[in-house]
């Protein structure tokens, strides 16, 4: 176990120079990466908006005072359709 951990530490220390050696040339984003991130942002926003609307309507119904609707099981009367 100790030998495995020592080997792991040596491997990680060996790769740190590669991680810090990357210059600003690799920091440029390709058009494919920009398109992917744009698609990801569009997906997140398209999922966020309906969730916010649903949460808003749920909180509005929860905190607005008004008449409570009774179901047919509580009142004992069958509901009639118009």
Secondary structure, 3 states (H helix, E strand, C coil): CHHHHHHHHHHHHHHHHHHHCCCHHHHCCCHHHHHHHHHHHHHHHHHHHHHHHHHHHHHHHHHCCCCCCCCHHHHCCCCCCC
